[in-house]
């Protein structure tokens, strides 16, 4: 399925979970704090802005935020929270679409670069970020670390979250570096709801090489938005890349 088919009206309607999940204050707050710190007095561009989970609270802090988003239903959901004058959005693919003006910060959160299913598209995404940034500007990516160490020979899936009413598991195609994430939600009865999305996973070292191809340097990498140390056991990372000022 194409990404614009996956993120349809139903997906957009279910996406927001105010106060819980990725919208929980302890998840969202540190991300907004860190991005506000990085953008300073400049302008921010969010790739795959979605329903405005991050952009809306960032704009409420006075940061000028523009977005690029492929899914019109996701934009419609965003428009229930902020109008075009407050958060302008360009409809298009984050690897190729351009937004007007120059920015000090481009950011891409919650594993979304992996929605691009080829290495070439992911490299193009870095280059697209670079063309939007002023010298010294930053590109911030939040991304999970592939859990291949949990896959013994012959096993193709890992359960990465299990709690009452929800099971999340990933199936791996290690030849193509592809993952399909399966989200099962269920209640007390026998019915369950399944949402699936395909991804191409990226090792941190491969991500760094993509950045170099686009003219970036790695400035910092932490395990989370609060700045925890990134180690071999970290399940995700927040990586900050920067365009040199003499670029």
N, C-alpha and C positions, 0 to 999 in steps of 0.2 A: 504494500500500500504506500501511496505517496503521503508526505507529511501533512499536506492540506486536507487529505481524506481522513487521517487519523484524528487531527484536531478539529473535529466537526462541531456542530451545535451541541450535541449531547456531551462531548468531552469538555467543551467550554463551560457548559452549565454545571458540570460536576467538579470543575477544577478548583474553585475557591472553597477553602475549608477554614473560614475565619476563626482564629484563635487556636487552631490545632494543626497537626502535620507540619507542612512547610510554611504555614501561616502562623505557627506558634510564636509568641514573642521571643522566646529563647533561641529560636531558629532565625527568625527574620530580623530581630533587633540588631544583632552583631553585624549582619551583612550590610544593613543600611548605614550603621555607624561607620564601618570601614570604607564603604564607597563614598560617603560624604566627606570623610577625611582625605581620601585620595583625589577627589575632584576639586576640593578647595573652593576657590571662587570661579571655577571654570564651568564648562557645559559638559553634560554626560549624554552618551548615546547607548541605549540598550539594544543589543541584538536579541531577537526573539522575545520581545517585551511581554507577550502573552496577555494576561488579564491585568497586568500592572501590579503584581504582588510586591515587587521591589520598587518600581518606578513611582507609584503613588505616594508611599511614605517618604521617598527621597525628594519628590517634588514638594511635598508638604513642608520640608525643611528649607525650601527656597532654592533648591538646585534646579536649574533649567534642564529638563530631561526630554529627549526625543527618542522615539523607538522605531525599530524595523520589525515587522511581523508578517508571516506568511498567511496565517489563518484569520480570515475575516470574522468568524464567530468569536474568536478570542478577543479581537479588537472590539467587537460589539459589547462584550462583557466588560472590557476596560472602560468603554464609554459610559457605563452606568456609574463610574466612579470619578472620571475626569474627562473634560471635553477636549476637543482638538486644540484649542488655544492654550490649555494648560499643559497637555502632553501630546504634541504632534506625533503622528505615526505614519511611516511610509509602508505601504503594502508591498511585500516582496521577500525574496530569499536573502537570508543574512550573509550568504557567501558572495552575492552579486549586487544587491540593491544598495543605492546610495541615498543618504540623507543630506539635505542642504547644510552648508556651513562647516565649520571646523570645531573640533572638540578636544578637551584635555583628557577625557576618559571615555573609553568604550568598555562595556562589560557584558559578560555572557555567563549566566549563572545556572546552577542546578543541573549540571551535566549536559546542557543543551547542545554543545558543539558536537556531541556524539549522535545527534539526530541527523547529521550529515553523514551519509553512508559510504563515502569513498574518501581515501586519503587526499585525492586531488581537491575535492570540495572543502575539506577541512583546511588545507593549505590556502585555498582561495578565501576562506573566512578570515584567516590571519591577514592576508593581503588587503582584504576589504577594510578590516579594522585600521590597518596602517594608513590607508588613503584618507581616512576620516580624521586622523590625529594630527595635532600641531606638533612640532619638534618638542621632545621631552614628554609627550603624551603617553598615557598608559593604557594597556589592554589587560583586563582582569578576567580570568577564567576560573570557574568553580567546577571541579570534575572529580568523578570517582576513580579509584584505582581498581583495575580489573582484578577479580578475585580468583585468578587461575590456580593459585596455590591450594585452593580448596577443592580442586577437581582432580580426583584420583584417575588413573587410566580407565577409560571406558565410561566415565560419568560425564554427562553433558550439562548438568544443571546444578545451581546452588540456590538455596533458600537464604535470602539476605534479610528478610524480616518476617516475623511470625508473632501475631498478637491477636487478642479476641476480635473477631470480625474482619481480619485481614491477613493474607499471606502474600508476600512478594517473592518471586523467584525469577532467576535469569537462566536462559538456555544459551550455551556458547557454541559458536562455530569458529574454532580456533584457526582454521585455515584462512578464513576471510576477515578475521578479527571482528566478527559480528556477534551481537547479543540481541536476544528478544526478551524484553522485560514483561513479565506476566503479573498483573495485579488482580488478585482475587478478593472480592468483598462479599461478605455473607452475614446473614442474621441468624435467628433461632431456628428457622425452618430448613428446608432442603434446597432452596434456591440460592444460587450464587451469581455474582456479576463479574465478568472478566473484561479487563482492558489490557491490550497488548501494544507495545511499541518497539520498533526495531532501532538498533544503535550500532555504531562502529566504535569499539573501545580503543583508547589511546593510552599508551604508557607515558609517564611523565617525560622520559627521555625523548620519545618521539614528538611529544608536544613542544619540547624545547627546540628541536630541530625545525619544526614547522615555523616557530617564531623567528628563528635565525634567517630562514628563507625569505621572510617578509620584512627583515630589517630590524627586528626587536632584539633586545637583550633581557635575560631573566633578571629581574630586580629582587624578587623575594618569593619564597614559597612557604606557606604554613599549612598545618593540617586542617584548620578551620578559620572562620571569619574572626574569631577572637584572638588569633595569633598563636595557637598551640604549635609546638614544634612538629615538623613533618618528619616521620620516621618510617622504617621498613614496615611497621605495623599499621600505619595510617590507612584508613579506608577511603579517604578523599583528600583533596588539597585545594587551596586557593593560591593560584599563581599569578603574580603581577609581572607583566612584561612592559618594557619601556622603549620608545623610539629615542635614540640618542639625540641630544640637542643640536649636534652638528650634522645630522642626517640630511 
